[in-house]
Amino acid sequence: MIDKSLSLVERILKLKQERNAVILVHNYQLGEIQDIADFVGDSLGLSQNAAKTKADVIVFCGVHFMAETAAILCPDMTVLLPDRHAGCPMANMITPEQLRQKKKELPSASVVCYINSTAAVKAESDICCTSANAVKVVESVANDEILFVPDQYLGHYISTKVNKKMHFWPGYCPTHARIQPQDIIRLKEEYPNAKVVVHPECRPEVIALADEALSTGGIIRYAQREDVRELIVGTELGIIHRLRKENPGKKFIPVSEQAVCPNMKLITLEKVLWSLEEMRPVVKVPERVRLRAKAAVDKMLATV
């Protein structure tokens, strides 16, 4: 009997080689997608890898704003997003028009834009950040007044680490908003020896109960520590696959089975194969928008 899943993977890898493609995969993707990746990581790591790749084609297994970021950094490459419906609700919570209006209301503030945003919003911003470098980026801004968009919870977390006047746009990640304090309290009672890590997109009252608030890349590194044997993990469930794969013998407990991003689960092996076969859907950013957005992203990458 032919192993259909293996032949599917083999076809993807063969076509990837023929197209001179690289497969970049976010930590929240399905396990089967993570397993075929050239690089698995968080938004910062994926941005860095996109910026330095020598491939002709980037197959981006994530959501639309991530593929857009790759297109911003790599205009001469073909960027494929295997499911064009893989969007980000938080990125859609602010438009460039809304940001322009807010900038008029706060003319003295510098705009720091979370990478979880559209290219058009990045183009209206002074500098971008990811959850991995958000505090460092905000500290690097000479201005003491910051308008942070679009994630109010990440913005609040940053405000506890810096001495700046901060204004927050009222956006949020619906997946991380589902993680509740009572979930952590219950699991800490059940696993008294476990450490607790959560994503800084979580609510402040959730972050207050954690040992650390970290990006997905930070969570991956934290799990590798010798003193960590059990880890309660407060972020999207997709990261559990990688944690267990890279840390055999350790126990990883998701804070909530409800913490699933449906958009992150849209990409399948079949869609990756189809995308490479058909060379679509292609993600492009208009050049005028790309150049302005790239200035904000480049400033971020220069602070890392």
JOBELHU-V805069 format. One record per residue. N is the residue number from 1. PSI is psi in whole degrees, -180 to 180 (none if undefined). D_LAST is the distance of its C-alpha to the last C-alpha in Angstrom with 2 decimals. Layout:
n-><N:N>
psi-><PSI:PSI>
d_last-><D_LAST:D_LAST>
This chain:
n-><1:2:3:4:5:6:7:8:9:10:11:12:13:14:15:16:17:18:19:20:21:22:23:24:25:26:27:28:29:30:31:32:33:34:35:36:37:38:39:40:41:42:43:44:45:46:47:48:49:50:51:52:53:54:55:56:57:58:59:60:61:62:63:64:65:66:67:68:69:70:71:72:73:74:75:76:77:78:79:80:81:82:83:84:85:86:87:88:89:90:91:92:93:94:95:96:97:98:99:100:101:102:103:104:105:106:107:108:109:110:111:112:113:114:115:116:117:118:119:120:121:122:123:124:125:126:127:128:129:130:131:132:133:134:135:136:137:138:139:140:141:142:143:144:145:146:147:148:149:150:151:152:153:154:155:156:157:158:159:160:161:162:163:164:165:166:167:168:169:170:171:172:173:174:175:176:177:178:179:180:181:182:183:184:185:186:187:188:189:190:191:192:193:194:195:196:197:198:199:200:201:202:203:204:205:206:207:208:209:210:211:212:213:214:215:216:217:218:219:220:221:222:223:224:225:226:227:228:229:230:231:232:233:234:235:236:237:238:239:240:241:242:243:244:245:246:247:248:249:250:251:252:253:254:255:256:257:258:259:260:261:262:263:264:265:266:267:268:269:270:271:272:273:274:275:276:277:278:279:280:281:282:283:284:285:286:287:288:289:290:291:292:293:294:295:296:297:298:299:300:301:302:303:304>
psi-><131:133:98:-36:-38:-43:-33:-46:-44:-39:-40:-48:-37:-46:-36:-43:-43:-36:-5:54:157:139:113:130:130:153:-17:-2:164:149:-40:-29:-42:-35:-15:6:150:-30:130:134:-171:-179:-38:-50:-40:-40:-43:-42:-37:-41:-28:1:148:10:165:-25:135:119:108:111:90:-136:174:-43:-30:-43:-38:-41:-41:-41:-33:-43:-24:67:-21:-2:157:121:121:136:106:-20:113:-12:-2:86:-171:115:-40:-42:-30:-1:-3:140:161:-34:-43:-39:-41:-40:-42:-36:-34:-36:-28:66:-20:-3:144:142:117:123:123:141:-20:66:163:161:-37:-34:-41:-38:-22:4:161:-37:150:167:164:175:-23:-32:14:-47:-45:-41:-47:-39:-31:-18:127:-32:142:0:125:133:116:125:155:1:107:-32:-42:-40:-43:-43:-46:-40:-23:-9:-13:159:72:155:120:137:135:137:143:39:167:165:116:-33:-48:-27:-20:-16:123:152:-40:-27:-44:-43:-44:-45:-32:-33:-38:-34:76:-21:-2:144:159:123:140:162:144:-1:-7:164:151:-38:-23:-46:-35:-24:-5:156:-36:148:118:153:170:-38:-39:-38:-42:-45:-39:-40:-22:-9:144:-35:-2:111:-32:135:121:123:116:75:-172:141:-24:-27:-23:-36:-50:-41:-46:-37:-40:-10:65:140:-11:157:129:124:112:139:-40:132:-11:-10:67:129:108:-32:-36:-17:5:-29:129:170:-41:-40:-35:-44:-48:-42:-42:-36:-47:-13:46:166:136:134:121:154:128:138:-40:-43:-41:-45:-40:-41:-38:-36:-42:-40:-42:-40:-40:-50:-28:-20:-11:none>
d_last-><49.93:46.86:43.54:42.41:38.88:38.45:39.93:37.61:34.54:36.12:36.73:33.12:31.90:34.62:33.86:30.12:31.07:33.55:31.14:28.32:26.21:23.15:23.13:19.90:20.70:19.25:20.01:22.66:24.76:28.19:28.47:30.33:27.53:24.89:27.35:27.44:23.72:21.98:18.79:18.70:15.63:14.01:12.93:9.24:10.71:13.46:11.61:9.88:13.42:15.16:13.46:14.63:17.90:21.18:23.32:25.69:25.41:22.74:24.45:22.17:23.44:21.98:22.84:23.26:20.13:18.08:20.47:20.24:16.47:17.33:20.16:18.10:15.87:18.91:21.98:24.17:23.91:25.98:24.05:26.36:26.26:29.20:30.34:30.11:30.92:27.68:26.35:24.48:26.70:23.98:22.71:26.39:26.81:25.76:26.93:25.94:29.33:28.76:25.45:27.22:29.97:27.73:26.09:29.69:30.39:27.36:27.20:25.43:22.41:19.00:18.17:15.03:15.53:14.67:14.08:17.46:19.34:21.30:20.36:22.96:21.35:17.90:19.98:21.31:18.01:16.05:12.53:11.50:9.73:10.36:12.06:9.41:6.98:10.04:11.01:7.98:8.21:11.96:12.03:10.40:13.30:16.29:18.77:20.13:21.36:19.25:20.60:18.62:19.69:20.99:20.57:22.53:21.89:18.10:18.65:21.14:18.97:16.29:19.35:20.40:17.30:17.14:20.06:20.14:22.75:21.57:23.50:23.09:24.29:26.63:24.99:24.38:24.11:27.75:26.96:25.08:27.70:30.33:29.11:31.42:31.70:35.04:33.52:31.43:34.37:36.66:34.45:33.82:37.61:38.03:35.36:35.46:33.51:30.56:27.09:25.75:22.31:21.76:19.23:18.23:20.04:23.16:25.62:25.27:28.44:27.02:23.81:26.20:27.95:25.00:23.80:20.16:18.48:15.73:14.20:16.24:13.87:14.06:17.80:18.17:16.82:18.92:21.94:21.85:22.59:26.11:27.20:26.50:29.62:29.92:27.19:27.86:25.23:24.80:23.20:24.50:26.97:25.55:23.10:26.20:27.13:24.10:24.29:27.97:27.62:25.12:26.76:30.53:32.64:30.33:31.20:28.98:30.51:29.26:29.73:31.43:33.01:32.66:28.86:29.07:27.45:30.27:28.14:25.96:29.27:30.74:29.56:31.99:32.77:35.58:33.36:30.87:33.93:35.43:32.27:32.16:35.91:36.03:32.65:32.09:30.96:28.72:25.90:25.67:24.27:26.55:25.33:25.57:23.42:21.00:20.31:19.71:17.51:15.49:14.88:13.31:11.18:10.20:9.21:6.85:5.40:5.64:3.84:0.00>
